[in-house]
Amino acid sequence: MDENLAVEQAAGTARRGRGDRGGASARRAARSGGGPGLQQPYILRRIKVYEVLDEEGLSLIEANADTVLEEIGIEFRDDAEALQMWRDAGADVKGERVHFPKGLCRQLLKTAPSVFTQHARNPERSVQIGGDATVFAPVYGPPFVRDLDGNRRYATIEDFRNFVKLTFMAPSLHHSGGTVCEPVDVPVNKRHLDMIHAHMTLSDKPFMGSVTAPERAEDTVAMAKILFGERFVEENTVIINLINANSPMVFDETMLGAAKVYARNNQATIITPFILAGAMSPVTVAGTLTQVLAEVLAGAAFTQLVRPGAPVLFGTFASSISMQSGAPTFGTPEPTLVSYGAGQLARRLGLPFRTGGSLCASKIPDAQAAYESANTLTSTLLAGTNFVLHAAGWLEGGLASCYEKFMMDIDQLGMQQKLAAGVDLSENGQAMDAIREVGPGSHYLGCSHTQANFQSAFYRSTIADNNSFEQWQAEGEKRAEQRANELARRWLETYEAPALDEGIAEGLRDFIATKKQSMPDAFT
């Protein structure tokens, strides 16, 4: 998508949103980061990215990655088709290990788009992936939830649907995400159908597909064709999908199978080395970046072997580990440096970039969770990340989706959206009329400029309490997580599903019923 067109589209979305919901309530929502349904358009960053590597450093890491690809190689396991495709492309294949001639992967990636649109069923919710855009998506993958009654338990399909509803209502989340939690009460071989159905019917934002088996990826594409129409899916990207490398330096049959399905159908893949540095990559930042780049080059280039021009993202998930316990740690300096460096490498490749989120190792939404998540999230934005998975709801190192932390995180995402807008240098932003009106020795509280701008001048948190001690005490001495709990309950009570054509809805139901009847339940 042309970036100027994207700016106009985003501005138009914002204008339409204001027009649909005018009046005092909309103004209150705007200054507090929005309310349920008052969607903010995806971010178009007006601030510079932060870079930690100079040209010499970037060239060194790129050369080291080329050495890894050529001399050490990457394994493509249990996929004879993938190995033959690499042979045909000129790679040296020895068993399941592929050695890449210098420059082969980069040459293949010349067909990959640097910017593309992921379409939502509501066109106003479509997002730009790449360029100066940042798209926030919720937590992905946890088998547990910390529920609104304070219990840590296995996630259910009801929890899954609840998180989709909350994501739909969250103004600062631009994307419905994928496996917002793993609903263990539904058979493994059938749950993907209910999960994709929830994204398609309970929200009108863009969503992610299933990658746990190639046939489940095929089901996702088939359902997307029912939702969008077969021709539209053939000509546009409507699904984005997470393809993890099995680091170090392995792609397995499951991920390769899903990647082939989506690439052949012109749907986007995020090639993401899943790194716990010290266990799955070297302990150093430069060594980790070298391995990440090598794995992404191999995996992303493979999508172009499948279908030249298929959208693909440079992904990285990087964490350090405790060298005492082996447990992952978050919010620490080293993964931040990896994110900044990986962002630079992605831009040099011309690929959209995915990293970061609101990550923490804390077991509850406490101060540790807040500090670690804030450290990760701010660096995510400053790294120039285009697609942010785990932006809200992540707890316990990714083992749990938490309702309360979800609400606290989306409040922070609203602040990031405000930060990304940069400095307003318009006539109103310069505020010279205010400075002239007030003059020396007075104050700005009552001047015309303040009165005209006070409702939108500063971000107002939906969670933080800024009242006096006495008022806080009179209102029950509530902690932040208690206020988040109450807000989540209110949102779920007032949720209304976006309209969907009944013919499409029936088609989805029929497809799911037929698929479920075609196979017995399996829980492994």
VOLOLUM-672361 format. One record per residue (C-alpha): residue in three letters; x, y, z. Coordinates in steps of 0.001 Angstrom, whole numbers. Layout:
VOLOLUM-672361
(site 'ALA' (X Y Z));
...
end
This chain:
VOLOLUM-672361
(site 'MET' (0 0 0));
(site 'ASP' (1280 3498 -822));
(site 'GLU' (2160 5195 2486));
(site 'ASN' (437 8458 1583));
(site 'LEU' (-2701 6483 800));
(site 'ALA' (-2353 4730 4157));
(site 'VAL' (-2183 8081 5938));
(site 'GLU' (-5339 9226 4220));
(site 'GLN' (-7072 5927 5008));
(site 'ALA' (-6165 6165 8683));
(site 'ALA' (-7300 9765 8893));
(site 'GLY' (-10542 8883 7157));
(site 'THR' (-11153 6049 9593));
(site 'ALA' (-10625 8397 12502));
(site 'ARG' (-12996 10979 11020));
(site 'ARG' (-15664 8371 10372));
(site 'GLY' (-15267 7081 13922));
(site 'ARG' (-15822 10566 15306));
(site 'GLY' (-18760 11146 13026));
(site 'ASP' (-20438 7936 14126));
(site 'ARG' (-20063 8688 17808));
(site 'GLY' (-20177 12419 18302));
(site 'GLY' (-20914 14454 21371));
(site 'ALA' (-19570 14589 24899));
(site 'SER' (-19168 10827 25295));
(site 'ALA' (-16858 10645 22286));
(site 'ARG' (-14783 13542 23570));
(site 'ARG' (-14440 11903 26974));
(site 'ALA' (-13406 8660 25303));
(site 'ALA' (-10826 10421 23133));
(site 'ARG' (-9039 11963 26074));
(site 'SER' (-9044 8674 28004));
(site 'GLY' (-7714 6543 25194));
(site 'GLY' (-11138 5530 23953));
(site 'GLY' (-13915 3321 25196));
(site 'PRO' (-15522 128 23972));
(site 'GLY' (-15969 256 20209));
(site 'LEU' (-14302 3656 19743));
(site 'GLN' (-11548 2170 17629));
(site 'GLN' (-8297 4003 17023));
(site 'PRO' (-6724 3478 13596));
(site 'TYR' (-3471 1550 13402));
(site 'ILE' (-467 3656 14339));
(site 'LEU' (1462 5590 11743));
(site 'ARG' (4580 6534 13693));
(site 'ARG' (5698 10156 13644));
(site 'ILE' (8727 9525 15869));
(site 'LYS' (12105 8159 14846));
(site 'VAL' (13148 4590 15491));
(site 'TYR' (15990 3872 17898));
(site 'GLU' (19053 2197 16423));
(site 'VAL' (21923 553 18308));
(site 'LEU' (24114 -701 15458));
(site 'ASP' (26171 1359 13018));
(site 'GLU' (26971 288 9477));
(site 'GLU' (30040 -1652 10569));
(site 'GLY' (28046 -3585 13171));
(site 'LEU' (25202 -4394 10797));
(site 'SER' (27577 -5552 8073));
(site 'LEU' (29422 -7756 10561));
(site 'ILE' (26225 -9506 11705));
(site 'GLU' (25023 -9926 8115));
(site 'ALA' (28363 -11481 7136));
(site 'ASN' (28238 -13814 10132));
(site 'ALA' (24687 -14858 9231));
(site 'ASP' (25819 -15621 5691));
(site 'THR' (28535 -17831 7151));
(site 'VAL' (25994 -19680 9284));
(site 'LEU' (23777 -20267 6260));
(site 'GLU' (26598 -21443 4008));
(site 'GLU' (28850 -23406 6376));
(site 'ILE' (26589 -24619 9205));
(site 'GLY' (23212 -24695 7456));
(site 'ILE' (19581 -24861 8548));
(site 'GLU' (17628 -28095 8973));
(site 'PHE' (14269 -28541 7244));
(site 'ARG' (12988 -31640 9014));
(site 'ASP' (10585 -34299 7752));
(site 'ASP' (9609 -32390 4622));
(site 'ALA' (10896 -33943 1412));
(site 'GLU' (9065 -31371 -704));
(site 'ALA' (10815 -28477 1025));
(site 'LEU' (14217 -30113 590));
(site 'GLN' (13587 -30689 -3117));
(site 'MET' (12518 -27080 -3539));
(site 'TRP' (15847 -25977 -2056));
(site 'ARG' (17763 -28324 -4326));
(site 'ASP' (15965 -26897 -7313));
(site 'ALA' (16817 -23365 -6130));
(site 'GLY' (20539 -24173 -6045));
(site 'ALA' (21111 -24924 -2356));
(site 'ASP' (23370 -27747 -1176));
(site 'VAL' (21136 -30257 639));
(site 'LYS' (22821 -32911 2772));
(site 'GLY' (20240 -35116 4440));
(site 'GLU' (17826 -32654 6043));
(site 'ARG' (20382 -29874 6360));
(site 'VAL' (20340 -27124 3766));
(site 'HIS' (23460 -25077 3012));
(site 'PHE' (22771 -21824 1196));
(site 'PRO' (25124 -20208 -1312));
(site 'LYS' (25907 -16660 -302));
(site 'GLY' (23201 -14273 -1479));
(site 'LEU' (20628 -16933 -2417));
(site 'CYS' (18161 -16106 346));
(site 'ARG' (18451 -12364 -186));
(site 'GLN' (17900 -12805 -3903));
(site 'LEU' (14733 -14816 -3277));
(site 'LEU' (13431 -12204 -842));
(site 'LYS' (13459 -9503 -3496));
(site 'THR' (9939 -10622 -4454));
(site 'ALA' (8559 -10190 -913));
(site 'PRO' (6526 -6991 -337));
(site 'SER' (7881 -4426 2126));
(site 'VAL' (4375 -3118 2844));
(site 'PHE' (1006 -4812 2458));
(site 'THR' (-2557 -4548 3732));
(site 'GLN' (-4230 -7197 5840));
(site 'HIS' (-7904 -6818 5127));
(site 'ALA' (-10571 -7094 7806));
(site 'ARG' (-14190 -7960 7108));
(site 'ASN' (-14926 -4396 8175));
(site 'PRO' (-12807 -2382 5711));
(site 'GLU' (-12324 368 8283));
(site 'ARG' (-10482 -2153 10462));
(site 'SER' (-7991 -3200 7759));
(site 'VAL' (-4367 -2627 8761));
(site 'GLN' (-1127 -1750 7052));
(site 'ILE' (1746 -4124 7777));
(site 'GLY' (5117 -2487 7177));
(site 'GLY' (6453 1007 6562));
(site 'ASP' (5774 3400 9449));
(site 'ALA' (2766 1422 10677));
(site 'THR' (2503 -295 14054));
(site 'VAL' (-305 -2777 14693));
(site 'PHE' (-1072 -4051 18204));
(site 'ALA' (-2442 -7601 18661));
(site 'PRO' (-3208 -9393 21957));
(site 'VAL' (-1488 -12262 23769));
(site 'TYR' (-994 -15522 21870));
(site 'GLY' (-760 -19112 23064));
(site 'PRO' (-1215 -19478 26865));
(site 'PRO' (-2839 -22713 28095));
(site 'PHE' (-3898 -21085 31388));
(site 'VAL' (-5934 -18045 32334));
(site 'ARG' (-6030 -15946 35460));
(site 'ASP' (-9727 -15253 35604));
(site 'LEU' (-11820 -12429 37053));
(site 'ASP' (-12333 -14391 40275));
(site 'GLY' (-8586 -14610 40883));
(site 'ASN' (-8203 -18259 39857));
(site 'ARG' (-5387 -19688 37768));
(site 'ARG' (-6867 -22504 35705));
(site 'TYR' (-6841 -24073 32277));
(site 'ALA' (-8416 -21894 29594));
(site 'THR' (-11796 -22732 28055));
(site 'ILE' (-13536 -21768 24840));
(site 'GLU' (-15588 -19304 26892));
(site 'ASP' (-12360 -17594 27948));
(site 'PHE' (-11218 -17549 24337));
(site 'ARG' (-14435 -15871 23258));
(site 'ASN' (-14213 -13397 26123));
(site 'PHE' (-10733 -12292 25096));
(site 'VAL' (-11861 -11905 21481));
(site 'LYS' (-14749 -9736 22701));
(site 'LEU' (-12473 -7591 24861));
(site 'THR' (-10028 -7227 21974));
(site 'PHE' (-12839 -6158 19669));
(site 'MET' (-13888 -3511 22199));
(site 'ALA' (-10361 -2257 22934));
(site 'PRO' (-9654 957 21000));
(site 'SER' (-5868 561 21117));
(site 'LEU' (-5809 -3015 19815));
(site 'HIS' (-5935 -2948 16030));
(site 'HIS' (-5969 -6702 15481));
(site 'SER' (-7900 -9649 16917));
(site 'GLY' (-4805 -11844 17149));
(site 'GLY' (-4834 -15623 17100));
(site 'THR' (-4661 -18117 19956));
(site 'VAL' (-5525 -15604 22682));
(site 'CYS' (-5618 -18621 25009));
(site 'GLU' (-5688 -22365 24368));
(site 'PRO' (-9226 -23718 24999));
(site 'VAL' (-8416 -27114 26454));
(site 'ASP' (-12082 -28087 26870));
(site 'VAL' (-12398 -28538 23086));
(site 'PRO' (-10728 -31484 21279));
(site 'VAL' (-7302 -30616 19903));
(site 'ASN' (-8205 -31594 16347));
(site 'LYS' (-11369 -29450 16351));
(site 'ARG' (-10652 -26440 18535));
(site 'HIS' (-9104 -24453 15694));
(site 'LEU' (-12545 -24358 14043));
(site 'ASP' (-14173 -22774 17097));
(site 'MET' (-11262 -20378 17565));
(site 'ILE' (-11289 -19082 13990));
(site 'HIS' (-15083 -18878 14109));
(site 'ALA' (-14873 -16695 17229));
(site 'HIS' (-12484 -14265 15512));
(site 'MET' (-14693 -14118 12427));
(site 'THR' (-18025 -13626 14191));
(site 'LEU' (-17325 -11910 17523));
(site 'SER' (-15057 -9271 15993));
(site 'ASP' (-14631 -7489 12690));
(site 'LYS' (-10921 -6829 13123));
(site 'PRO' (-8241 -8751 11172));
(site 'PHE' (-7139 -12063 12695));
(site 'MET' (-4541 -14839 12642));
(site 'GLY' (-4879 -18395 11358));
(site 'SER' (-4194 -21845 12770));
(site 'VAL' (-686 -23264 12319));
(site 'THR' (-794 -26425 14457));
(site 'ALA' (-1189 -28690 11403));
(site 'PRO' (-1276 -28105 7631));
(site 'GLU' (-4867 -29320 7402));
(site 'ARG' (-5893 -26784 10058));
(site 'ALA' (-4266 -24071 8006));
(site 'GLU' (-6292 -25325 5031));
(site 'ASP' (-9457 -25064 7145));
(site 'THR' (-8563 -21475 8044));
(site 'VAL' (-8198 -20540 4382));
(site 'ALA' (-11474 -22285 3512));
(site 'MET' (-13320 -20401 6258));
(site 'ALA' (-11759 -17138 5110));
(site 'LYS' (-13126 -17781 1621));
(site 'ILE' (-16611 -18176 3099));
(site 'LEU' (-16202 -14933 5056));
(site 'PHE' (-14591 -12765 2360));
(site 'GLY' (-15428 -14561 -866));
(site 'GLU' (-13105 -16901 -2746));
(site 'ARG' (-11898 -14400 -5315));
(site 'PHE' (-11161 -11738 -2691));
(site 'VAL' (-8992 -14166 -723));
(site 'GLU' (-7153 -15221 -3867));
(site 'GLU' (-6302 -11592 -4640));
(site 'ASN' (-5770 -10158 -1141));
(site 'THR' (-4186 -10935 2211));
(site 'VAL' (-6803 -11557 4904));
(site 'ILE' (-4891 -13819 7336));
(site 'ILE' (-1538 -13418 9078));
(site 'ASN' (108 -16448 10646));
(site 'LEU' (2874 -17216 13131));
(site 'ILE' (5552 -19627 11874));
(site 'ASN' (8147 -20283 14586));
(site 'ALA' (11601 -21605 13898));
(site 'ASN' (12524 -24412 16253));
(site 'SER' (15687 -22649 17321));
(site 'PRO' (18520 -23274 17042));
(site 'MET' (18478 -23543 13261));
(site 'VAL' (15608 -25961 12648));
(site 'PHE' (12249 -25705 10882));
(site 'ASP' (9983 -28674 11614));
(site 'GLU' (7345 -30417 9541));
(site 'THR' (4376 -28747 11254));
(site 'MET' (5589 -25197 10750));
(site 'LEU' (6756 -25865 7209));
(site 'GLY' (3431 -27456 6310));
(site 'ALA' (1450 -24483 7603));
(site 'ALA' (3823 -22013 5940));
(site 'LYS' (3329 -23717 2572));
(site 'VAL' (-448 -23598 2868));
(site 'TYR' (-536 -19908 3649));
(site 'ALA' (2144 -18817 1199));
(site 'ARG' (486 -20744 -1647));
(site 'ASN' (-2731 -18894 -865));
(site 'ASN' (-982 -15490 -756));
(site 'GLN' (-1560 -15168 2987));
(site 'ALA' (1032 -13643 5290));
(site 'THR' (3499 -15535 7465));
(site 'ILE' (5618 -14240 10330));
(site 'ILE' (8892 -16182 10348));
(site 'THR' (9919 -15987 13996));
(site 'PRO' (12923 -17577 15692));
(site 'PHE' (11721 -18285 19239));
(site 'ILE' (14776 -17403 21291));
(site 'LEU' (15598 -17916 24949));
(site 'ALA' (19160 -16611 24798));
(site 'GLY' (21604 -18867 26568));
(site 'ALA' (19515 -21934 25763));
(site 'MET' (18367 -21513 22158));
(site 'SER' (20923 -18951 20993));
(site 'PRO' (24284 -17663 22243));
(site 'VAL' (24301 -15568 25416));
(site 'THR' (25532 -12478 23566));
(site 'VAL' (23424 -9938 21704));
(site 'ALA' (25549 -10093 18546));
(site 'GLY' (25518 -13899 18516));
(site 'THR' (21751 -13998 18988));
(site 'LEU' (21221 -11456 16215));
(site 'THR' (23412 -13521 13883));
(site 'GLN' (21374 -16664 14495));
(site 'VAL' (18054 -14794 14264));
(site 'LEU' (19006 -13288 10921));
(site 'ALA' (20146 -16631 9523));
(site 'GLU' (16933 -18382 10584));
(site 'VAL' (14700 -15611 9238));
(site 'LEU' (16564 -15471 5933));
(site 'ALA' (16084 -19214 5432));
(site 'GLY' (12449 -19343 6530));
(site 'ALA' (11327 -16165 4776));
(site 'ALA' (13127 -17104 1541));
(site 'PHE' (11349 -20468 1641));
(site 'THR' (7975 -18714 1426));
(site 'GLN' (9154 -17093 -1794));
(site 'LEU' (10082 -20507 -3184));
(site 'VAL' (6514 -21558 -2473));
(site 'ARG' (4994 -18452 -4037));
(site 'PRO' (7008 -15403 -5115));
(site 'GLY' (5407 -12266 -3722));
(site 'ALA' (3719 -13964 -753));
(site 'PRO' (3716 -11545 2211));
(site 'VAL' (6263 -12456 4898));
(site 'LEU' (7500 -10722 8046));
(site 'PHE' (10878 -10727 9768));
(site 'GLY' (9924 -11913 13243));
(site 'THR' (11830 -12377 16443));
(site 'PHE' (10854 -13345 19947));
(site 'ALA' (13876 -12842 22162));
(site 'SER' (14177 -13370 25893));
(site 'SER' (17091 -13954 28203));
(site 'ILE' (17095 -16689 30825));
(site 'SER' (18033 -16822 34459));
(site 'MET' (21419 -18517 34531));
(site 'GLN' (20518 -19782 38003));
(site 'SER' (17130 -21400 37285));
(site 'GLY' (16919 -21535 33489));
(site 'ALA' (13583 -19693 33573));
(site 'PRO' (12900 -16970 30957));
(site 'THR' (13243 -13372 32078));
(site 'PHE' (11626 -10288 30561));
(site 'GLY' (12078 -6539 30570));
(site 'THR' (15849 -6912 30748));
(site 'PRO' (18375 -4911 28688));
(site 'GLU' (19750 -7647 26437));
(site 'PRO' (16494 -8622 24645));
(site 'THR' (15823 -4916 24176));
(site 'LEU' (19104 -4588 22323));
(site 'VAL' (18187 -7644 20241));
(site 'SER' (14869 -6020 19296));
(site 'TYR' (16522 -2765 18265));
(site 'GLY' (19164 -4588 16211));
(site 'ALA' (16674 -6975 14609));
(site 'GLY' (14509 -4016 13582));
(site 'GLN' (17480 -2510 11768));
(site 'LEU' (18246 -5804 10020));
(site 'ALA' (14607 -6180 8946));
(site 'ARG' (14532 -2707 7439));
(site 'ARG' (17735 -3430 5512));
(site 'LEU' (16081 -6561 4125));
(site 'GLY' (12949 -4610 3207));
(site 'LEU' (10666 -6843 5281));
(site 'PRO' (7988 -5810 7799));
(site 'PHE' (9107 -6461 11374));
(site 'ARG' (7523 -8249 14325));
(site 'THR' (8791 -8353 17909));
(site 'GLY' (8023 -7403 21499));
(site 'GLY' (4770 -6869 23342));
(site 'SER' (3848 -6437 27008));
(site 'LEU' (5973 -9297 28300));
(site 'CYS' (6655 -10274 31891));
(site 'ALA' (7506 -13259 34064));
(site 'SER' (5303 -12244 36990));
(site 'LYS' (2578 -14632 38118));
(site 'ILE' (92 -11864 38936));
(site 'PRO' (-531 -8353 37545));
(site 'ASP' (1739 -6665 40098));
(site 'ALA' (4626 -4182 40054));
(site 'GLN' (6982 -6736 38502));
(site 'ALA' (4497 -7307 35690));
(site 'ALA' (4142 -3570 35152));
(site 'TYR' (7854 -2768 35097));
(site 'GLU' (8815 -5670 32854));
(site 'SER' (5934 -5039 30460));
(site 'ALA' (6621 -1301 30270));
(site 'ASN' (10304 -1910 29524));
(site 'THR' (9405 -4334 26747));
(site 'LEU' (6551 -2328 25263));
(site 'THR' (8337 1018 24980));
(site 'SER' (11336 -560 23280));
(site 'THR' (8936 -2405 20966));
(site 'LEU' (7557 873 19673));
(site 'LEU' (10962 2545 19445));
(site 'ALA' (12364 -450 17531));
(site 'GLY' (9996 405 14686));
(site 'THR' (7971 -2786 15090));
(site 'ASN' (5208 -3216 12513));
(site 'PHE' (3270 -6093 14060));
(site 'VAL' (3209 -6469 17837));
(site 'LEU' (2016 -9783 19182));
(site 'HIS' (1417 -10218 22953));
(site 'ALA' (595 -6516 23278));
(site 'ALA' (-2039 -7186 25975));
(site 'GLY' (-2844 -9894 28500));
(site 'TRP' (481 -11761 28750));
(site 'LEU' (1400 -13103 32203));
(site 'GLU' (3697 -15728 33716));
(site 'GLY' (6159 -15898 30839));
(site 'GLY' (3359 -16578 28375));
(site 'LEU' (1769 -19435 30308));
(site 'ALA' (-1312 -17437 31295));
(site 'SER' (-3694 -14947 29712));
(site 'CYS' (-4894 -12546 32403));
(site 'TYR' (-8100 -10527 32205));
(site 'GLU' (-6900 -7826 34590));
(site 'LYS' (-3510 -7414 32946));
(site 'PHE' (-5241 -7301 29571));
(site 'MET' (-7162 -4196 30665));
(site 'MET' (-4061 -2619 32214));
(site 'ASP' (-2034 -3301 29070));
(site 'ILE' (-4525 -1807 26626));
(site 'ASP' (-4441 1372 28718));
(site 'GLN' (-672 1492 28153));
(site 'LEU' (-1155 818 24440));
(site 'GLY' (-3300 3941 24244));
(site 'MET' (-396 5895 25694));
(site 'GLN' (1970 4407 23128));
(site 'GLN' (-421 5480 20382));
(site 'LYS' (-278 9034 21707));
(site 'LEU' (3519 8927 21973));
(site 'ALA' (3875 7624 18419));
(site 'ALA' (1985 10640 17071));
(site 'GLY' (4985 12832 17916));
(site 'VAL' (4972 16581 18394));
(site 'ASP' (2121 18651 16951));
(site 'LEU' (3709 21587 15106));
(site 'SER' (485 22963 13683));
(site 'GLU' (-638 26489 14547));
(site 'ASN' (-2704 25057 17383));
(site 'GLY' (220 22922 18550));
(site 'GLN' (2556 25909 18667));
(site 'ALA' (122 27618 21080));
(site 'MET' (1449 31111 20412));
(site 'ASP' (-2024 32564 20937));
(site 'ALA' (-2051 31067 24433));
(site 'ILE' (1382 32454 25281));
(site 'ARG' (316 35911 24094));
(site 'GLU' (-2980 35781 25968));
(site 'VAL' (-1507 34716 29306));
(site 'GLY' (1720 36688 29367));
(site 'PRO' (4113 36751 32334));
(site 'GLY' (3038 35860 35850));
(site 'SER' (-421 34411 35197));
(site 'HIS' (-1606 30846 34433));
(site 'TYR' (-3049 28928 31506));
(site 'LEU' (-5993 27225 33186));
(site 'GLY' (-8617 29654 31980));
(site 'CYS' (-7173 30867 28698));
(site 'SER' (-9004 30278 25414));
(site 'HIS' (-6451 27811 24047));
(site 'THR' (-6654 25611 27141));
(site 'GLN' (-10447 25676 27081));
(site 'ALA' (-10436 24651 23416));
(site 'ASN' (-7941 21799 23925));
(site 'PHE' (-8351 20486 27462));
(site 'GLN' (-10480 17501 26466));
(site 'SER' (-7851 16024 24144));
(site 'ALA' (-4583 17644 25251));
(site 'PHE' (-3400 14869 27561));
(site 'TYR' (-3923 11138 27630));
(site 'ARG' (-6246 10134 30466));
(site 'SER' (-5717 6649 31794));
(site 'THR' (-8672 4301 32134));
(site 'ILE' (-6962 2483 35020));
(site 'ALA' (-4773 4898 36983));
(site 'ASP' (-6176 6742 40015));
(site 'ASN' (-5031 10369 40157));
(site 'ASN' (-7484 11601 42786));
(site 'SER' (-6640 12744 46301));
(site 'PHE' (-5869 10209 49006));
(site 'GLU' (-9152 11017 50705));
(site 'GLN' (-11188 10406 47561));
(site 'TRP' (-9319 7166 46811));
(site 'GLN' (-9982 6046 50368));
(site 'ALA' (-13665 6963 50164));
(site 'GLU' (-14027 4959 46936));
(site 'GLY' (-12770 1762 48527));
(site 'GLU' (-8960 2008 48384));
(site 'LYS' (-8938 32 45133));
(site 'ARG' (-5716 -1197 43598));
(site 'ALA' (-5085 -885 39876));
(site 'GLU' (-5866 -4545 39239));
(site 'GLN' (-9205 -4174 41051));
(site 'ARG' (-10153 -1274 38809));
(site 'ALA' (-9071 -3339 35788));
(site 'ASN' (-11239 -6220 36998));
(site 'GLU' (-14310 -4014 37245));
(site 'LEU' (-13657 -2517 33817));
(site 'ALA' (-13345 -5960 32194));
(site 'ARG' (-16619 -7067 33769));
(site 'ARG' (-18399 -3944 32512));
(site 'TRP' (-17084 -4412 28994));
(site 'LEU' (-18149 -8036 28818));
(site 'GLU' (-21608 -7148 30156));
(site 'THR' (-22102 -4492 27465));
(site 'TYR' (-20512 -6363 24523));
(site 'GLU' (-22479 -6382 21277));
(site 'ALA' (-21346 -8495 18333));
(site 'PRO' (-20664 -6738 15022));
(site 'ALA' (-23244 -7465 12343));
(site 'LEU' (-22553 -10351 9959));
(site 'ASP' (-24519 -11370 6892));
(site 'GLU' (-26703 -14340 7859));
(site 'GLY' (-25784 -16252 4712));
(site 'ILE' (-22094 -16010 5616));
(site 'ALA' (-22818 -16922 9222));
(site 'GLU' (-24752 -19998 8100));
(site 'GLY' (-21995 -20991 5696));
(site 'LEU' (-19440 -20893 8508));
(site 'ARG' (-21655 -22931 10813));
(site 'ASP' (-22259 -25552 8128));
(site 'PHE' (-18550 -25816 7323));
(site 'ILE' (-17640 -26311 10978));
(site 'ALA' (-20392 -28876 11563));
(site 'THR' (-19314 -30888 8532));
(site 'LYS' (-15650 -30834 9514));
(site 'LYS' (-16358 -31864 13098));
(site 'GLN' (-18569 -34738 11977));
(site 'SER' (-15849 -35999 9651));
(site 'MET' (-13454 -36994 12454));
(site 'PRO' (-13561 -38383 15998));
(site 'ASP' (-12497 -36235 18937));
(site 'ALA' (-8784 -36242 19725));
(site 'PHE' (-7255 -34640 22826));
(site 'THR' (-3618 -35170 21898));
end
